[in-house]
Amino acid sequence: MSESQKEAFLGEAWAGLETMNAALVELEGAPQRSEPLNRIFRAAHTLKGMAGMMKYDRTASLARALEDALDGLRQGAYPLAGRADLLFRCFDALAESLRAVERDDPEPDAAPLIHDLRLLAEGAPGPSVALPAAGGPAVSARSETLPVKVERLDLLMNLAEELFVVKMRFDQLGRASRDPELSASVDALDRLVSELQYQVTQARMLPVKFIFNRFPRLVRDLAKQQKKDVVFKQEHGDIELDRAASDEISESLLHLLRNAVDHGIETPEERARGGKPPQGTIRVAAMRTKEAAVIEVADDGAGVDVEGIRRAAARRGYPAPEKPDDEFLSLLAPGVSTTQEPTAISGRGLGLDIVKRNMQALGGSLSVATRPGKGATFRMEFPLTLAVVKTLLVEVGGRVYAVPMTGIERIASVREADVKRVLSAEAFVAGEQEIPLLRLRALFDLPETADSPFPVVVIGRGDRRLGLAVDALVAAQEIVLKPLSRVLRESRHFAGSAIIGTGDPILVLDVGALLLEEEAALR
């Protein structure tokens, strides 16, 4: 058996197991439907055949026993009620088998579970109303995809990024040279590198449904543990995300969904007292704007206890002035929680702080809308890809920084005489608008210069504006944006890093964080 055969088996097996988990959660909510049960049966049948061909005998035996038990359900020999937990235990055992295969460890012994499945299949009562069968196993069409290790895609992306940096150096040589043949060659190289980078970026894209499909089982198990009745809905369209963001997105969704089940959705008795249906709803939706991906986690529960968070923040030494409800996220920090006693699900004040930090690492943002007694919607917004970004390079204190072009509204030249000072804040007038001024030299603890006039980059988002005073404007340039190292992730001022055409490393300013920080300072 070759390594590529093993990779192909694992890719198909994990996808089938994901299908089984999602379909069984769906079937629990609508036991009369045959289509989810048929999906589980087909996936189990396929897994049994693949494991048998690969000589993973214990995995094949477990899948065969599962298939027999599912066939009894399909024929109406017994109802699903009371048997879903056994099927989920079987799925978990299959997952453990696949993890053992990945590690080249012996497959775990599933004999006790196989025994329970056989008792279910053999000792069932007589047939009742039969569900329509799916027919024989479908013959798969010739596959047009091959599993590829993420490490190989990362290597391809790194090579494409290095080639992009070399291309930028040739761009500089081409501009400095008057040789038409060199200029034409540089133009051709530019087109080829851009196309290569686009294709590698597309190969790294992961349909968001693959991330979402991990969570129906999670929500089902958490709700059962909390004695709550929850229906999980997902809307994902055809949105795809960069694989480099998948870990942060998965971790963030995990914390938001745990938060929705534990803090958001009430028990059936509490919902009845509030005039709500006993079953709560959690919805995860992905959508795309022009240059960003948006994922929302919404519930129809009790809403966010904003006052409770303010009190908890004050107890932890994070006092803050009164703020509108939609800005309570600024109070969240490790240890800030409205839960009095930590549980197995939450209560340590870490979840939402982790989500905030993950979004910052991706160059994105987290916001929330909440209504008492009606529910809450958490909104994550981040770049669709983490690759090429158009920026303006600026110089501050002899170092070069990048400002994303999407946040820049204009460039101004400001004289010291035009700067207005109120206490420690500064502002200047551009057109008919007074714009707060932030000197990047002061932000980076560098001595001020006496230059006047000086260039100012005006950034904006929504109705917020901020002028960034810099030493010089260097150039407009596309960069390959990379996540920050763990050390720099603690800084609130940067969204990522990059290597520019000279080969020098630079930091990319976080426009959204600078705007929020300046707005908070003005209050």
Beta strands, then each sheet from edge to edge (+ up, - down):
strand 1: 205-207
strand 2: 230-235
strand 3: 240-242
strand 4: 280-288
strand 5: 292-299
strand 6: 365-371
strand 7: 375-383
strand 8: 388-396
strand 9: 399-404
strand 10: 408-414
strand 11: 420-422
strand 12: 425-430
strand 13: 433-439
strand 14: 454-461
strand 15: 464-469
strand 16: 472-480
strand 17: 494-499
strand 18: 505-509
sheet 1: 1+ 3-
sheet 2: 2+ 4+ 5- 7+ 6-
sheet 3: 16+ 8- 9+ 18+ 17-
sheet 4: 10+ 14- 15+ 13+ 12- 11+
end
